[in-house]
Amino acid sequence: MNKAWFIIGEAFSGLRHARLSASFSILMVALSFTLLGTFYITSMEARRFLDYLRNKVEIEVFLSDSLSSQQMGQIKEEILGTNGVSGVQFISKDDAANIFKKEFGQDIESVLGFNPLPASYRVFLKNDYKNTRGVSEIAASIGKMPGVESVKYRKFLLTLIDRRVRMLYEIMSAFGGALVLLSIFLVYNSMRIAISYKKQIIDTMKLVGASKTFVRMPFLVGGMIQGLAGGIAAAAVIYGVVNAVVVYAREDILARALPQPAFYAAIMGIATLLGLLSTLFATRRYIKESLS
């Protein structure tokens, strides 16, 4: 128990000696994780919107006018048997005319004197296939079926969604990685300064036979304290900002945008781990030099 209190006391003592560096490290950890957390929330909302658009993706299969009801039924069974297809909706020529009238406000039969719109199937896809590759493969397979005149889907929209999702992940990875590396460097530098202040004590502990692990422990605890303090500050700022923003949003958006407690716990946990790892790197180098 006495050892534990000694380690904690020495950890705070080291932070006091390097208070300027430690304060700056905590500030930068807090800033980094605030930006990282905010970016994560924004990215998830953007991803949710892109997934909403992706769920609207479907394939329209236009049929030949010469097909009988039995032949249309056979095509339906073939489509349902295609990998990635979750369901099929039949749209007759009359249904197509009614849809045209609702969208354009005109009766196509009264304008042209006949109904040129073909019967079709609206094909719904499983989630794993709602991407450029999956849809194009399904569309190509259906397009080869006898009696199918043409197959249409929103290829441009789907390609755009896939590109934006990929870009989102790349930006998140680069941005997050840069912030984490910056935080590691700052905590590392803070612990290096704290170790230099404690060099005399380290030398004394060496003389009385203290192990390297025991000598490192106060600095490791100090690094964790810096990380945890920065993580708590970041979580508090994000919580305040998110709650302030969603006050002006609708209730459905409010319920969807508010992060769960696990999100804030993750920020504090990762920040603490970052502080520990940063200090571990510093102590392995500088304490090893002091003890050698």
N, C-alpha and C positions, 0 to 999 in steps of 0.2 A: 504493500500500500504506500509506504514511504517512497519507494522508487517511482511509483506512478505520479505522486504529487511533485516529486523532484523533476520528472520529465515535463509535466505540464507547466510548472513554474519556470523552468529553463526555456520552454517554448515561448511563453509570453515575454520573458526577459529578452530573448533574441529578437523578437518582433519590436520591442520597445527600443532597443539599440539601433535597429534598422527601420525606425518608424516611417521615415519619409519614403524609403523604397518599398516597405511593406504596404503602406497606405496606397501608394501608386499602383502596386500590383493588385491589391483588392479592388481598386477603382477600375482598372483595366479588365480584370476578370469579370466584374459586374457589368461593365460596358459591353464586353465581348459576348457574354451569355445573354444580355438583354437584346442585343442585335441578332444574335443567333436564334434565340427563342422567338422573337418577333418575326424574323424571316421564316422560321419553321411554320408558325401559325399562318402567315400569309401564303406560303407555298402550299400548305395543306388545303386552304380555302380555294386557291387557284386549281389545285389538283381535283378537288371536289367538283368544281365547275366544269373542268374538262371531262371528268367522268360522267357528269350529267349530259354533256353534249355527246359523249361516246355512246351512252345508253339510247340515244335517239337514232343511232345508226341502224339502218335496216336495208334489206335488198328487195327491189321490186322486180318481179319476174313476169314479163308480158308474154301472153300466150297467143298462138295462132287462132284466127277466127274459125278455121276449119275443124277444130278439135270437137269431139263429142264429150258429153259429160263424163263418160267412162274414162276416156283418155285423159281428161283433166284430173280425174281422181287418181289415175295411175301416176301422173306427174307429181301430184301432191304427196303420194306415198314415197316416191323417189326422193323428193326434196326433204321430207321428214327423216329419211334414212341417211342423209348426208351429215357427216361429222361437223359439229359446231352449230347445227340448227336446233333451236329450242321450240319453235312453233311456226305455224303457217296460217295466214288469213286470206280467204278467197275474196276477191273483189270482182263482181260481175260487170258486164258492160253498162248495165243500168246504174250500178253503184258508182262506177267511174264517172258517168254523166252527172250524177247528183253531186259528187265531190267537185267536179268542174264548176257546176252552177254555184255552189257555196263559195268557192274561192274566187271566181271571176264575175259572178252575178249575172251570167247569161246561160240560157239553155242551148247547149251545143246542137241539139237536133233541130231546133227552130232556126238556128243560124245557117247550118249547112244542109238541112233537110234529111240528114241521117246521122247515126252515131258512129264516128270513126274510132272511138276509144276501145282498145282491146280489153278482154278479161285479163286479170293478173293475180298473182299471189304476192302477198306481202310477207317476207320471210324474216323472222326474228332470230337473233343469234344468241348463243351462250356468251357469257362475259369474257371467257378466255379467247374468244375468236373476234372480239370487237376491236380489231386492229387492222392496219393496212394489209399485212400478209394474210391473216385469217380470212378477212372478207374477200380479198381478191381470189384466194384459192376456192372458196365456196362459190363465188360468182362464176368462176371459170368452169367449175364442175357442173353447176346447174345449166350454164349456157350451152353445154354439149348435149343436153337431153332433147330427144325428138319432140317437136311441138312447141318448143320455147323459141319465141321470136327474138327477144333481147332481154338482157339483164342490166339493170341500172342500180347504182348506189352512189352515195356522195363521196367519191374518191378524194376530191380536193380537201373536203372538211376532215376526213379521216387522216389523211397525210399530215394536215396541219396540226391536228390534235397530237398525233404521235411525235411530231417534231417538237411541239411545245412541251410535252411531258419530258422528253429526253433533255431538252434545254434546261428545264426546271431542275432536274436532278443534277446536271453538270454544274449549274450555277450554285446550287445548294452545297454540293460537295466542295467546290473551290472556295466559296465564301466561308463556309463553316471550318474548313481545314486551315485557312489563313488565320482566322480568329483564334482557333485553338492553339496553333503554333505560337502566335503572339503572346497569348496568356501563359503558355509554358515557359517561354523565354523570360517573361517578366517575373514570374514566381521564382524561376531558377536564379535570376540575377539577385533578387531579394534575399534568397537563402545564401547565396555566395557572400553577400555583404554581412549577413548575420553570422556566418561561420568565421569570417575574418575578425569580427568583433570578439568572438569566443575562442580565438586561437590559444590564448593563455590558459583558459579553463580546459580546453581539449588536451593541451600538453600535460596539464596537471593530472587529468583523468588517465592519460596514457601511463604516467609514472606509477599510479596506484593500481594499474592492471585492469582498467575498464576495457570491456570488449568494444569492437568497432560498432556492433549493433546498438549497444547501450549509448555510445557517444552520438550515434546518428538519431536516436529516437526523439530527442527534443526538437531537432530541426524538421524531422518528418511530421511531427505533430504540428509544428508551426506552419509548415506548408499546407497541411490539411485545414488548419484554421483559416488561412488566407483564402483558400479555395472555397471553403464553406461560407465564409463571410461574403465573398463576391457572389456566390450562388444564391444566398438568401436575398441579397440586395437586388440581383437581377430578377428573381422570382417575384419580389415585392413590386418592382417597377412594372413588369409585364402584367401582373395581376391588376394593378391600378389602371394602366393604360387600356387593357382589354375591357375592363368593366366600364371605364369612362366612354369608350367608343361605342360599345353595344347598347348603351342607354338610348342612343339615337336610332337604333335599328329595330326592325320588327321582332316580335317575340320568337318567331320560328328561327330567325337568324341568330337571335340571342342565345337560344338553347344550343344551336349548332356550333357557334363560334367560341363559346367559353371552354377553355382547356380544362381537362379533368385534373384532380389533385395529383395524380401520378405524373403529369407533365411537370409540375413544379418540383415534385420530389426528384424527378430525373435530372432537372437542371441543377439542383443542389448537390445531388449525388455525383454527377459527372464533374462538376466544378471542384468538389472535394477530392475526387480521384485525380483530377488534373493537377491540383496542388500537391498531392502526394507523389505523383510520378515526377513532377518537375523537381521537387526537393530531393527525391531519390537520385536523380541524375547529378544534382549539385553535390550531394554528400558523398556519393561514390567517388567523385573526382577530388574534391577539395579536402574532405576528411581523410581520404587515403593519403594525400600528400602530407597532411599534418601528422598522421600517425606513422608515416614511413621513416 
